[in-house]
Amino acid sequence: MIGTTINRLRVSSGLSTKQVAEAVGVSQQFIYQLEKGEKRPSIATAKRIAAALNCTVDDLLGEQEQNSTG
C-alpha cells in the first residue's frame, strides 16, 4: 500500500506529517489519511510527495506493485 511506503519513508527521513504536508502543499490530515490507506494521492500529489521524501514515484508505488505480482 502506498500509505505504508509513505509512512516508512517519512519516518526514516525523520520528518513529521506536518513537515511533509507543508512541503507537498496539502493538509497534515491528508498525509495522515494517506498513511492510513483512507485516501489515495493524485499523480500530481504523488510527484510532490516523492520530491518531499527524496524518492521517485516508482519508489512510492514499488512496494505495492511487488505485493500485487508476487
A tleap script that builds the chain and sets N, CA, C and O, in Angstrom:
source leaprc.protein.ff14SB
mol = sequence {
  NMET ILE GLY THR THR ILE ASN ARG LEU ARG
  VAL SER SER GLY LEU SER THR LYS GLN VAL
  ALA GLU ALA VAL GLY VAL SER GLN GLN PHE
  ILE TYR GLN LEU GLU LYS GLY GLU LYS ARG
  PRO SER ILE ALA THR ALA LYS ARG ILE ALA
  ALA ALA LEU ASN CYS THR VAL ASP ASP LEU
  LEU GLY GLU GLN GLU GLN ASN SER THR CGLY
}
set mol.1.N position { 0.843 -1.180 0.000 }
set mol.1.CA position { 0.000 0.000 0.000 }
set mol.1.C position { 0.891 1.248 0.000 }
set mol.1.O position { 1.883 1.318 0.726 }
set mol.2.N position { 0.526 2.209 -0.810 }
set mol.2.CA position { 1.332 3.424 -0.930 }
set mol.2.C position { 1.436 4.159 0.406 }
set mol.2.O position { 2.458 4.781 0.696 }
set mol.3.N position { 0.394 4.089 1.209 }
set mol.3.CA position { 0.417 4.765 2.501 }
set mol.3.C position { 1.491 4.213 3.427 }
set mol.3.O position { 2.155 4.967 4.138 }
set mol.4.N position { 1.657 2.910 3.415 }
set mol.4.CA position { 2.688 2.274 4.232 }
set mol.4.C position { 4.074 2.732 3.780 }
set mol.4.O position { 4.952 2.988 4.604 }
set mol.5.N position { 4.257 2.831 2.470 }
set mol.5.CA position { 5.536 3.270 1.922 }
set mol.5.C position { 5.801 4.729 2.281 }
set mol.5.O position { 6.916 5.083 2.663 }
set mol.6.N position { 4.779 5.575 2.161 }
set mol.6.CA position { 4.927 6.981 2.542 }
set mol.6.C position { 5.331 7.085 4.001 }
set mol.6.O position { 6.246 7.832 4.347 }
set mol.7.N position { 4.655 6.340 4.850 }
set mol.7.CA position { 4.970 6.373 6.280 }
set mol.7.C position { 6.401 5.923 6.540 }
set mol.7.O position { 7.131 6.567 7.294 }
set mol.8.N position { 6.800 4.827 5.922 }
set mol.8.CA position { 8.152 4.294 6.141 }
set mol.8.C position { 9.209 5.297 5.694 }
set mol.8.O position { 10.179 5.541 6.412 }
set mol.9.N position { 9.026 5.875 4.520 }
set mol.9.CA position { 9.996 6.845 4.012 }
set mol.9.C position { 10.008 8.119 4.853 }
set mol.9.O position { 11.067 8.697 5.099 }
set mol.10.N position { 8.833 8.551 5.290 }
set mol.10.CA position { 8.746 9.758 6.113 }
set mol.10.C position { 9.466 9.560 7.430 }
set mol.10.O position { 10.262 10.407 7.837 }
set mol.11.N position { 9.198 8.456 8.098 }
set mol.11.CA position { 9.816 8.177 9.389 }
set mol.11.C position { 11.323 8.011 9.241 }
set mol.11.O position { 12.085 8.537 10.052 }
set mol.12.N position { 11.761 7.284 8.213 }
set mol.12.CA position { 13.200 7.071 8.034 }
set mol.12.C position { 13.924 8.375 7.685 }
set mol.12.O position { 15.127 8.506 7.909 }
set mol.13.N position { 13.177 9.335 7.136 }
set mol.13.CA position { 13.762 10.646 6.838 }
set mol.13.C position { 13.726 11.584 8.036 }
set mol.13.O position { 14.285 12.680 7.990 }
set mol.14.N position { 13.070 11.153 9.104 }
set mol.14.CA position { 12.969 11.979 10.301 }
set mol.14.C position { 12.012 13.145 10.152 }
set mol.14.O position { 12.157 14.164 10.826 }
set mol.15.N position { 11.024 12.995 9.263 }
set mol.15.CA position { 10.071 14.070 9.019 }
set mol.15.C position { 8.736 13.787 9.705 }
set mol.15.O position { 8.324 12.635 9.844 }
set mol.16.N position { 8.074 14.858 10.129 }
set mol.16.CA position { 6.736 14.727 10.700 }
set mol.16.C position { 5.706 14.800 9.583 }
set mol.16.O position { 6.026 15.211 8.467 }
set mol.17.N position { 4.472 14.406 9.876 }
set mol.17.CA position { 3.411 14.545 8.884 }
set mol.17.C position { 3.219 16.021 8.539 }
set mol.17.O position { 2.907 16.355 7.396 }
set mol.18.N position { 3.402 16.899 9.515 }
set mol.18.CA position { 3.262 18.333 9.270 }
set mol.18.C position { 4.321 18.824 8.294 }
set mol.18.O position { 4.014 19.598 7.388 }
set mol.19.N position { 5.556 18.387 8.466 }
set mol.19.CA position { 6.633 18.808 7.570 }
set mol.19.C position { 6.386 18.333 6.144 }
set mol.19.O position { 6.588 19.086 5.192 }
set mol.20.N position { 5.955 17.102 5.996 }
set mol.20.CA position { 5.675 16.576 4.659 }
set mol.20.C position { 4.490 17.322 4.050 }
set mol.20.O position { 4.524 17.702 2.880 }
set mol.21.N position { 3.457 17.527 4.836 }
set mol.21.CA position { 2.272 18.239 4.350 }
set mol.21.C position { 2.637 19.633 3.847 }
set mol.21.O position { 2.176 20.054 2.786 }
set mol.22.N position { 3.457 20.342 4.604 }
set mol.22.CA position { 3.865 21.686 4.203 }
set mol.22.C position { 4.676 21.649 2.906 }
set mol.22.O position { 4.496 22.501 2.037 }
set mol.23.N position { 5.558 20.676 2.777 }
set mol.23.CA position { 6.382 20.556 1.572 }
set mol.23.C position { 5.534 20.201 0.344 }
set mol.23.O position { 5.833 20.628 -0.772 }
set mol.24.N position { 4.488 19.425 0.562 }
set mol.24.CA position { 3.642 18.963 -0.535 }
set mol.24.C position { 2.551 19.984 -0.873 }
set mol.24.O position { 2.085 20.051 -2.010 }
set mol.25.N position { 2.154 20.773 0.120 }
set mol.25.CA position { 1.086 21.741 -0.101 }
set mol.25.C position { -0.295 21.174 0.157 }
set mol.25.O position { -1.275 21.573 -0.470 }
set mol.26.N position { -0.356 20.231 1.095 }
set mol.26.CA position { -1.633 19.637 1.496 }
set mol.26.C position { -1.743 19.728 3.012 }
set mol.26.O position { -0.811 20.171 3.683 }
set mol.27.N position { -2.878 19.310 3.546 }
set mol.27.CA position { -3.058 19.350 4.991 }
set mol.27.C position { -2.350 18.175 5.663 }
set mol.27.O position { -2.103 17.138 5.048 }
set mol.28.N position { -2.038 18.366 6.922 }
set mol.28.CA position { -1.450 17.291 7.720 }
set mol.28.C position { -2.431 16.121 7.793 }
set mol.28.O position { -2.020 14.961 7.767 }
set mol.29.N position { -3.712 16.421 7.884 }
set mol.29.CA position { -4.753 15.385 7.932 }
set mol.29.C position { -4.724 14.531 6.666 }
set mol.29.O position { -4.924 13.318 6.732 }
set mol.30.N position { -4.476 15.156 5.517 }
set mol.30.CA position { -4.424 14.419 4.259 }
set mol.30.C position { -3.263 13.421 4.269 }
set mol.30.O position { -3.427 12.277 3.847 }
set mol.31.N position { -2.106 13.844 4.743 }
set mol.31.CA position { -0.949 12.932 4.830 }
set mol.31.C position { -1.281 11.780 5.777 }
set mol.31.O position { -0.982 10.623 5.482 }
set mol.32.N position { -1.893 12.095 6.903 }
set mol.32.CA position { -2.301 11.059 7.858 }
set mol.32.C position { -3.251 10.060 7.179 }
set mol.32.O position { -3.094 8.849 7.332 }
set mol.33.N position { -4.232 10.575 6.431 }
set mol.33.CA position { -5.194 9.708 5.750 }
set mol.33.C position { -4.520 8.846 4.678 }
set mol.33.O position { -4.885 7.685 4.488 }
set mol.34.N position { -3.548 9.412 3.990 }
set mol.34.CA position { -2.791 8.622 3.014 }
set mol.34.C position { -2.087 7.462 3.700 }
set mol.34.O position { -2.168 6.319 3.250 }
set mol.35.N position { -1.395 7.765 4.793 }
set mol.35.CA position { -0.639 6.739 5.504 }
set mol.35.C position { -1.540 5.645 6.062 }
set mol.35.O position { -1.120 4.493 6.171 }
set mol.36.N position { -2.759 5.988 6.413 }
set mol.36.CA position { -3.707 5.003 6.951 }
set mol.36.C position { -4.467 4.259 5.861 }
set mol.36.O position { -5.248 3.354 6.153 }
set mol.37.N position { -4.238 4.644 4.590 }
set mol.37.CA position { -4.914 3.977 3.487 }
set mol.37.C position { -6.331 4.469 3.257 }
set mol.37.O position { -7.095 3.838 2.527 }
set mol.38.N position { -6.690 5.583 3.869 }
set mol.38.CA position { -8.038 6.127 3.719 }
set mol.38.C position { -8.185 6.965 2.452 }
set mol.38.O position { -9.300 7.176 1.974 }
set mol.39.N position { -7.075 7.438 1.911 }
set mol.39.CA position { -7.072 8.260 0.697 }
set mol.39.C position { -5.972 7.758 -0.220 }
set mol.39.O position { -5.042 7.074 0.207 }
set mol.40.N position { -6.102 8.116 -1.502 }
set mol.40.CA position { -5.060 7.835 -2.494 }
set mol.40.C position { -4.681 9.155 -3.144 }
set mol.40.O position { -5.558 9.960 -3.458 }
set mol.41.N position { -3.397 9.393 -3.350 }
set mol.41.CA position { -2.995 10.664 -3.958 }
set mol.41.C position { -3.195 10.665 -5.469 }
set mol.41.O position { -3.150 9.621 -6.120 }
set mol.42.N position { -3.415 11.860 -6.008 }
set mol.42.CA position { -3.415 12.012 -7.469 }
set mol.42.C position { -1.972 11.848 -7.938 }
set mol.42.O position { -1.046 11.823 -7.127 }
set mol.43.N position { -1.792 11.740 -9.229 }
set mol.43.CA position { -0.438 11.631 -9.780 }
set mol.43.C position { 0.379 12.872 -9.417 }
set mol.43.O position { 1.539 12.763 -9.019 }
set mol.44.N position { -0.231 14.050 -9.555 }
set mol.44.CA position { 0.479 15.300 -9.242 }
set mol.44.C position { 0.890 15.341 -7.775 }
set mol.44.O position { 2.004 15.753 -7.450 }
set mol.45.N position { -0.002 14.916 -6.894 }
set mol.45.CA position { 0.323 14.903 -5.464 }
set mol.45.C position { 1.382 13.857 -5.164 }
set mol.45.O position { 2.272 14.098 -4.349 }
set mol.46.N position { 1.301 12.703 -5.806 }
set mol.46.CA position { 2.313 11.662 -5.606 }
set mol.46.C position { 3.693 12.169 -6.008 }
set mol.46.O position { 4.687 11.855 -5.353 }
set mol.47.N position { 3.757 12.952 -7.082 }
set mol.47.CA position { 5.037 13.519 -7.514 }
set mol.47.C position { 5.583 14.477 -6.461 }
set mol.47.O position { 6.783 14.483 -6.188 }
set mol.48.N position { 4.698 15.293 -5.866 }
set mol.48.CA position { 5.150 16.233 -4.834 }
set mol.48.C position { 5.564 15.489 -3.559 }
set mol.48.O position { 6.514 15.892 -2.887 }
set mol.49.N position { 4.865 14.423 -3.231 }
set mol.49.CA position { 5.234 13.613 -2.060 }
set mol.49.C position { 6.607 12.985 -2.293 }
set mol.49.O position { 7.465 13.003 -1.411 }
set mol.50.N position { 6.803 12.434 -3.482 }
set mol.50.CA position { 8.091 11.822 -3.805 }
set mol.50.C position { 9.214 12.849 -3.681 }
set mol.50.O position { 10.276 12.544 -3.136 }
set mol.51.N position { 8.992 14.044 -4.174 }
set mol.51.CA position { 10.018 15.096 -4.067 }
set mol.51.C position { 10.289 15.432 -2.602 }
set mol.51.O position { 11.442 15.611 -2.210 }
set mol.52.N position { 9.244 15.518 -1.802 }
set mol.52.CA position { 9.399 15.848 -0.387 }
set mol.52.C position { 10.160 14.753 0.362 }
set mol.52.O position { 10.887 15.034 1.315 }
set mol.53.N position { 9.988 13.514 -0.074 }
set mol.53.CA position { 10.628 12.377 0.593 }
set mol.53.C position { 11.923 11.956 -0.104 }
set mol.53.O position { 12.536 10.950 0.250 }
set mol.54.N position { 12.323 12.747 -1.102 }
set mol.54.CA position { 13.576 12.492 -1.818 }
set mol.54.C position { 13.610 11.090 -2.432 }
set mol.54.O position { 14.578 10.345 -2.279 }
set mol.55.N position { 12.521 10.758 -3.132 }
set mol.55.CA position { 12.444 9.467 -3.816 }
set mol.55.C position { 11.687 9.679 -5.117 }
set mol.55.O position { 11.345 10.811 -5.459 }
set mol.56.N position { 11.427 8.617 -5.834 }
set mol.56.CA position { 10.665 8.708 -7.072 }
set mol.56.C position { 9.248 8.195 -6.845 }
set mol.56.O position { 8.967 7.533 -5.846 }
set mol.57.N position { 8.367 8.505 -7.775 }
set mol.57.CA position { 7.009 7.957 -7.698 }
set mol.57.C position { 7.083 6.431 -7.795 }
set mol.57.O position { 6.312 5.726 -7.143 }
set mol.58.N position { 7.995 5.933 -8.597 }
set mol.58.CA position { 8.178 4.474 -8.678 }
set mol.58.C position { 8.533 3.890 -7.314 }
set mol.58.O position { 8.070 2.805 -6.965 }
set mol.59.N position { 9.356 4.608 -6.538 }
set mol.59.CA position { 9.678 4.143 -5.187 }
set mol.59.C position { 8.419 4.057 -4.332 }
set mol.59.O position { 8.243 3.108 -3.568 }
set mol.60.N position { 7.540 5.057 -4.466 }
set mol.60.CA position { 6.300 5.062 -3.682 }
set mol.60.C position { 5.399 3.906 -4.075 }
set mol.60.O position { 4.738 3.314 -3.221 }
set mol.61.N position { 5.368 3.579 -5.365 }
set mol.61.CA position { 4.480 2.529 -5.858 }
set mol.61.C position { 5.145 1.165 -5.891 }
set mol.61.O position { 4.455 0.151 -5.993 }
set mol.62.N position { 6.453 1.115 -5.809 }
set mol.62.CA position { 7.190 -0.136 -5.961 }
set mol.62.C position { 6.772 -1.235 -5.036 }
set mol.62.O position { 6.583 -2.374 -5.463 }
set mol.63.N position { 6.623 -0.912 -3.765 }
set mol.63.CA position { 6.239 -1.933 -2.787 }
set mol.63.C position { 4.856 -2.473 -3.110 }
set mol.63.O position { 4.615 -3.673 -2.981 }
set mol.64.N position { 3.954 -1.610 -3.524 }
set mol.64.CA position { 2.598 -2.015 -3.870 }
set mol.64.C position { 2.617 -2.952 -5.069 }
set mol.64.O position { 1.927 -3.971 -5.070 }
set mol.65.N position { 3.407 -2.613 -6.099 }
set mol.65.CA position { 3.477 -3.441 -7.295 }
set mol.65.C position { 4.088 -4.794 -6.991 }
set mol.65.O position { 3.625 -5.806 -7.519 }
set mol.66.N position { 5.113 -4.841 -6.155 }
set mol.66.CA position { 5.738 -6.118 -5.798 }
set mol.66.C position { 4.746 -7.005 -5.075 }
set mol.66.O position { 4.692 -8.208 -5.329 }
set mol.67.N position { 3.953 -6.424 -4.169 }
set mol.67.CA position { 2.972 -7.213 -3.429 }
set mol.67.C position { 1.864 -7.726 -4.348 }
set mol.67.O position { 1.322 -8.804 -4.103 }
set mol.68.N position { 1.516 -6.987 -5.390 }
set mol.68.CA position { 0.455 -7.387 -6.306 }
set mol.68.C position { 0.898 -8.526 -7.209 }
set mol.68.O position { 0.097 -9.395 -7.556 }
set mol.69.N position { 2.171 -8.527 -7.590 }
set mol.69.CA position { 2.644 -9.501 -8.567 }
set mol.69.C position { 3.333 -10.705 -7.952 }
set mol.69.O position { 3.573 -11.701 -8.634 }
set mol.70.N position { 3.650 -10.621 -6.685 }
set mol.70.CA position { 4.452 -11.712 -6.185 }
set mol.70.C position { 3.917 -12.341 -5.009 }
set mol.70.O position { 4.512 -13.284 -4.489 }
savepdb mol mol.pdb
quit
